[in-house]
């Protein structure tokens, strides 16, 4: 019975406007995929700063 109450309150499959029309699960998966892709972009070697 407890699971039905939680599922009725928090439907993890229902799309939501405030999440860009994604379900909470889809939104979370997209968020973590975006983080991994941003981390990969930030791993590019940097040029040393020129000092005079």
Buried (B, 14 or more C-beta within 10 A) or exposed (E): EEEEEEEEEEEEEEEEEEBEEBBBEBBEEEEEEEEEEEEEEEEEEEEEEEEE
